[in-house]
Amino acid sequence: MSNPYQERSYRHSVHAKDLKSFQVAVSETDLWVCAESDLTTQVRDLVFMFRHQLESYIKHHPLFLTSLVPLDDDPLAPPMVRDMLRSAKKANVGPMAAVAGAVAQWVGESLLELSGQVIIENGGDIFLTAKRPISVSIFAGASPLSGKFGLRIPERQMPLGVCSSSATVGHSLSRGITDVVCLLSKSTALADAGATALGNRVKSSADLEHVARWADRIGGILGGVVIVKDTMASWGDIELVEI
C-alpha cells in the first residue's frame, strides 16, 4: 500500500455549486471532497483511522491483500473491512477490489454528521449525497465515447455509490477489455467490487449483450454503463445525459 501520489488534473474542472472542494491525500489514498464547508482536517483524521483499521487487519490477515477470490466473512474484523469482505463475496472477486469504494463510502457517511451534502471521489469511485441532481461524467480513456455522456443522479437515489473499473485506464486489475464499467449501487463498496467483476467478464464487444444479466446476478446493482471502444451498453435505473 505504497503507490506514489499522482496528480489527477481532471479534478481542476470539478466545480460543485455552493460546496467547498478540497483534496486530502494520505499515502496512496487520494480523495477529492466536496462538502458544505472545508473539512480537510476531519477528512484526514478519518482517512488515517480507516487506513489504520485496514492495514492492521492486513498485517494479521495477509491473504486479504492478495486474494483474487472472495474470502469468508470475519465477524471480528472492523466494520469497513467486513463491508469489503461481504461486497467482494457478492461480486465473486477479491476483497481489495472494493477498497476505493469502501473508503469513499465510510469517510463520506462519517462526514454527514458535519455536512448535509458530501461528494467524495477516490480513484474514480464516488460516494455522493446532495440536495439537487448531480451529473457524473463517464471517462472511458481512448474510446470515442469518452466524456461524451454522463449519468444524471436524482436526489431520490442518494446517497449513492458510482464506481468505475477499466482494463485500459488507470491501475485497476482487469482480465477483460472494457474501456470502462460504471455501476450504481446504494453500497459504494459493492459498486466498486461489481465493476471489477463485470470488467473481468467482458472479453469482446459481443459480451455487452450479457452485462445486465451478469449484474443482476450480483444483486444490489441499480444500473450501469459499459463501454468497449465505440460500443456502449446501458441498463437499469439510470439516466444518460450528453456532456
C-alpha positions as CSV (number, residue, x, y, z in Angstrom):
1,M,0.0,0.0,0.0
2,S,2.7,2.5,-1.1
3,N,1.9,3.7,-4.6
4,P,3.3,7.2,-5.3
5,Y,0.8,10.1,-5.4
6,Q,-0.2,11.1,-9.0
7,E,-1.9,14.4,-9.7
8,R,-5.3,13.9,-11.2
9,S,-5.6,17.0,-13.4
10,Y,-9.2,16.4,-14.4
11,R,-10.2,17.4,-10.8
12,H,-9.4,21.0,-11.6
13,S,-12.5,21.1,-13.7
14,V,-14.8,19.8,-10.9
15,H,-17.0,22.6,-9.6
16,A,-19.9,21.9,-7.2
17,K,-22.1,25.0,-6.8
18,D,-22.3,26.1,-3.1
19,L,-19.9,23.4,-1.9
20,K,-16.3,23.7,-0.9
21,S,-13.9,21.5,-2.8
22,F,-10.6,20.2,-1.4
23,Q,-8.2,17.4,-1.7
24,V,-6.9,15.1,1.0
25,A,-4.0,12.7,0.3
26,V,-2.6,10.2,2.8
27,S,-0.1,7.8,1.3
28,E,-1.9,6.3,-1.8
29,T,-5.4,7.3,-0.6
30,D,-6.2,10.4,-2.6
31,L,-9.6,11.9,-2.1
32,W,-11.3,14.8,-3.8
33,V,-14.1,16.1,-1.5
34,C,-17.0,18.5,-1.9
35,A,-18.8,19.5,1.3
36,E,-20.7,22.4,2.8
37,S,-17.5,23.6,4.5
38,D,-13.8,22.9,4.4
39,L,-13.4,19.7,6.4
40,T,-9.9,18.9,5.4
41,T,-8.8,18.2,9.0
42,Q,-11.7,15.9,9.7
43,V,-11.3,14.0,6.4
44,R,-7.6,13.5,7.1
45,D,-8.4,12.1,10.5
46,L,-11.0,9.8,9.1
47,V,-8.6,8.5,6.4
48,F,-5.9,7.8,9.0
49,M,-8.5,5.9,11.1
50,F,-9.8,3.8,8.3
51,R,-6.4,3.1,6.8
52,H,-5.1,2.1,10.3
53,Q,-8.0,-0.4,10.6
54,L,-7.4,-1.8,7.1
55,E,-3.6,-2.0,7.5
56,S,-3.8,-3.6,10.9
57,Y,-6.2,-6.2,9.6
58,I,-4.0,-7.0,6.6
59,K,-1.0,-7.3,8.9
60,H,-2.7,-10.2,10.6
61,H,-4.6,-11.5,7.5
62,P,-2.2,-11.0,4.6
63,L,-4.4,-13.0,2.2
64,F,-6.9,-10.1,2.4
65,L,-4.4,-8.0,0.4
66,T,-3.6,-10.5,-2.3
67,S,-6.6,-12.8,-2.8
68,L,-8.3,-12.5,-6.2
69,V,-11.3,-14.6,-4.9
70,P,-13.7,-13.9,-2.1
71,L,-12.8,-14.7,1.5
72,D,-15.1,-15.7,4.3
73,D,-16.7,-13.0,6.4
74,D,-14.9,-12.3,9.7
75,P,-17.2,-11.1,12.5
76,L,-14.1,-9.8,14.4
77,A,-13.0,-7.6,11.5
78,P,-13.5,-3.8,11.6
79,P,-16.8,-2.7,10.1
80,M,-15.3,-1.3,6.9
81,V,-13.3,-4.5,6.4
82,R,-16.4,-6.6,6.8
83,D,-18.2,-4.4,4.2
84,M,-15.4,-5.1,1.8
85,L,-15.5,-8.9,2.5
86,R,-19.3,-9.0,2.0
87,S,-19.2,-6.9,-1.1
88,A,-16.4,-9.0,-2.6
89,K,-18.3,-12.2,-1.9
90,K,-21.4,-10.9,-3.6
91,A,-19.4,-9.9,-6.7
92,N,-17.1,-13.0,-6.6
93,V,-13.8,-11.1,-6.5
94,G,-11.0,-10.5,-4.0
95,P,-11.8,-8.1,-1.2
96,M,-9.3,-5.4,-2.3
97,A,-11.5,-4.9,-5.4
98,A,-13.8,-3.0,-3.0
99,V,-11.2,-0.8,-1.2
100,A,-11.6,2.5,-3.1
101,G,-15.4,2.4,-2.9
102,A,-15.4,1.4,0.7
103,V,-13.1,4.2,1.8
104,A,-15.1,6.8,-0.1
105,Q,-18.3,5.5,1.5
106,W,-17.1,5.2,5.0
107,V,-15.4,8.6,5.0
108,G,-18.5,10.1,3.3
109,E,-21.0,8.6,5.7
110,S,-18.9,9.8,8.6
111,L,-18.9,13.3,7.3
112,L,-22.7,13.5,7.1
113,E,-22.8,14.5,10.8
114,L,-20.9,17.7,9.7
115,S,-22.2,18.3,6.2
116,G,-25.6,17.5,4.7
117,Q,-24.1,17.3,1.3
118,V,-21.0,15.3,0.6
119,I,-19.3,14.1,-2.7
120,I,-16.1,12.0,-2.4
121,E,-14.1,10.8,-5.3
122,N,-11.5,8.2,-4.7
123,G,-9.7,7.0,-7.8
124,G,-12.8,7.2,-10.0
125,D,-15.1,5.7,-7.4
126,I,-17.6,8.2,-5.9
127,F,-19.9,8.4,-2.9
128,L,-22.4,11.2,-3.2
129,T,-25.4,12.7,-1.5
130,A,-26.7,16.2,-2.4
131,K,-29.8,18.3,-2.2
132,R,-30.0,18.5,-6.0
133,P,-29.4,16.3,-9.0
134,I,-25.8,15.6,-9.8
135,S,-24.3,14.7,-13.2
136,V,-21.3,12.4,-13.3
137,S,-19.2,12.3,-16.4
138,I,-18.1,8.9,-17.8
139,F,-14.4,8.8,-18.7
140,A,-13.5,5.9,-21.0
141,G,-9.9,6.5,-22.0
142,A,-9.3,6.4,-25.7
143,S,-12.9,5.4,-26.6
144,P,-14.6,7.9,-28.9
145,L,-17.4,7.9,-26.4
146,S,-15.3,9.0,-23.5
147,G,-16.5,12.2,-21.9
148,K,-19.5,12.4,-24.3
149,F,-22.0,11.0,-21.9
150,G,-22.7,11.3,-18.2
151,L,-25.1,9.9,-15.6
152,R,-27.7,12.2,-14.1
153,I,-28.2,11.2,-10.4
154,P,-31.6,12.3,-9.0
155,E,-32.0,13.2,-5.3
156,R,-34.2,10.1,-4.8
157,Q,-31.2,7.8,-5.4
158,M,-28.9,9.4,-2.9
159,P,-26.8,8.6,-1.0
160,L,-25.3,6.5,-3.9
161,G,-22.1,4.9,-5.0
162,V,-21.0,5.4,-8.6
163,C,-17.9,3.3,-9.3
164,S,-15.8,2.5,-12.4
165,S,-13.3,0.0,-13.5
166,S,-11.3,-0.2,-16.7
167,A,-8.9,-2.5,-18.5
168,T,-7.4,0.3,-20.4
169,V,-7.3,3.3,-18.0
170,G,-5.6,3.5,-14.6
171,H,-4.2,0.8,-12.3
172,S,-7.3,-1.3,-11.9
173,L,-6.6,-5.1,-12.3
174,S,-8.9,-6.4,-15.0
175,R,-8.9,-9.5,-17.1
176,G,-11.3,-8.0,-19.6
177,I,-11.1,-5.4,-22.4
178,T,-13.5,-2.7,-21.3
179,D,-12.7,1.0,-21.6
180,V,-15.0,1.5,-18.6
181,V,-17.5,-0.3,-16.5
182,C,-19.6,2.2,-14.4
183,L,-22.1,0.8,-11.9
184,L,-24.6,2.4,-9.5
185,S,-25.4,0.9,-6.1
186,K,-26.5,2.1,-2.7
187,S,-23.3,0.4,-1.5
188,T,-20.2,2.1,-2.9
189,A,-18.1,-0.9,-1.9
190,L,-20.4,-3.2,-3.8
191,A,-20.4,-0.9,-6.9
192,D,-16.6,-1.0,-6.8
193,A,-16.4,-4.7,-6.5
194,G,-19.1,-5.2,-9.0
195,A,-17.4,-3.0,-11.6
196,T,-14.3,-5.2,-11.3
197,A,-16.3,-8.4,-11.6
198,L,-18.1,-7.2,-14.8
199,G,-15.0,-5.8,-16.3
200,N,-13.3,-9.2,-15.8
201,R,-16.1,-11.0,-17.8
202,V,-16.2,-8.7,-20.8
203,K,-13.8,-10.3,-23.3
204,S,-15.4,-9.0,-26.5
205,S,-17.9,-6.4,-27.7
206,A,-20.4,-9.3,-28.1
207,D,-20.3,-9.8,-24.3
208,L,-22.0,-6.4,-23.8
209,E,-25.3,-8.2,-24.5
210,H,-24.9,-10.1,-21.3
211,V,-23.7,-7.5,-18.8
212,A,-27.2,-6.6,-17.4
213,R,-27.9,-10.2,-16.6
214,W,-24.4,-10.6,-15.0
215,A,-25.1,-7.5,-12.9
216,D,-28.4,-8.8,-11.8
217,R,-26.7,-12.0,-10.5
218,I,-24.6,-9.9,-8.2
219,G,-27.6,-8.2,-6.7
220,G,-27.8,-4.7,-5.3
221,I,-26.7,-3.0,-8.6
222,L,-29.2,-0.3,-9.7
223,G,-27.8,0.0,-13.2
224,G,-24.7,0.7,-15.2
225,V,-22.8,1.6,-18.3
226,V,-20.1,-0.5,-20.1
227,I,-18.1,0.9,-23.0
228,V,-15.8,-1.1,-25.3
229,K,-14.2,1.1,-28.0
230,D,-17.2,2.7,-29.9
231,T,-19.8,0.4,-28.4
232,M,-21.9,1.1,-25.3
233,A,-24.4,-0.9,-23.2
234,S,-26.5,0.6,-20.5
235,W,-29.3,-0.8,-18.3
236,G,-31.2,-0.3,-15.1
237,D,-32.4,2.8,-13.2
238,I,-30.1,5.3,-14.9
239,E,-30.5,8.5,-16.9
240,L,-27.8,9.2,-19.5
241,V,-27.2,12.8,-20.5
242,E,-24.9,14.4,-23.0
243,I,-22.0,16.3,-21.6
